Amino acid sequence: MLYARLSVTKEESVSIARQLLSCRRYAEARGWEVVGEFIDDGVSATASRPEDRNGWASLLAATDFDAVVIWKVDRLARRVLDFLHADEALQKRGAGLVAVEDPIDMTSPQGRAFAVMLAVFGEMEAEAIRARVRAARAQLLKDGRWAGGGVPYGYKSAENPAGPGWVLVKDPERQPWLAEMVAKALGGATVNAITTWLTAAGAPLPAGSLARRKSGATAWNRQTVEGILRNPVLAGMTPHNPGRPKSAKRADPLAVFRDEDGEPVVNDALAVINAEQFTVLQNLLDARSTPQARKRSERVPTSPFLSRLVRCDDCDVFLCRGTNQKRPVLYCPTCRQTMSRSSFDPYLVDRLLAERGAEPLGSSTVAAHWAAVGTSDTARREILLTQLESLRVRRGVVGRYFDEDRVLLRWRAAGGRQLTRQR
Ligand SMILES: [Zn+2]
């Protein structure tokens, strides 16, 4: 048996795929046959006991295995007691625990003592991480300081009037340009049109921009413009991933600092638009980008087909659109369960057409409308909405993977609802 876990925070994690690969190689090297692989994705080991995780629980429910291979002890448990309980549960089944990266051997007293020691260190490390995150967030909220990475366009850093360090303030020179960019985008202008306008009008480039440093050039480029329009600071929110690698082209606009209730922390003094306008702006940018200009991996996740339509069955909140290892997923902003969209979306479309295709809609049928709107995800969403009573997703046994049992779908009573926007 192989077991892998990926926690909620990504930076310090080794991907599920890599963990499993290491485990498979280990098993192969020892001449063991792998009879099952179990994962918990997006699950914190600090916040959950192993037996409360779906992946680990279904591993324990399986029979006929002699060993469980994990990548490291901390994948299984961050608390000593949890670790010992998990090991005990395996012993009862006559199975032993092995870690690829940690030299654990639960068959001898020395090996056992060493494994406990490793678990102790895992526990200490988890507590240290929690303390760091708490302290950083508290400090940030307390003095309103900027921790969202580089200074965004239209803003500058200023000495914090209320304490140590620096805070973000509006840059009077560039704010009018920023406001005009946002207004144009909300008015329907494309990123290209705005880029051309900025260059023609001689708008000041971002301070310290590469182009300016290089040659005193004054031309804007569309990546810069799109990055500015996608920055949550426009709505007074702070991006939550300042350490995001440079290779990630677009930040997830939903990844912002949130308070304990999960609501974004908003600094009104920095906002150019409100949160709703920001969402509208993001949708406009998604819709306006030509598919050819975007990679497939970037295009699929932003599909608005299931936007604010699927709820988490545990938390009763709408699932958000995002990516996991560049694959499109829906995720719960509260409990972080994820659902792969590459299987989920086609499954829904199949069921819609098979079970509701013949339902009357407008002057024809659901299926006819579906055929007529082509590939417009927004129009498809409208059609799905006319038939849907409720659509909920619950946690999977094996993490983010698609599984019909996770989908709780109820159609409306016969007749459905009419389209709100006739085309
Ligand atoms: Zn949830």
Boltz pocket constraint, residues with backbone or C-beta under 6 A from the ligand:
constraints:
  - pocket:
      binder: B
      contacts: [[A, 312], [A, 313], [A, 314], [A, 315], [A, 316], [A, 332], [A, 333], [A, 334], [A, 335], [A, 336], [A, 337]]
      max_distance: 6.0
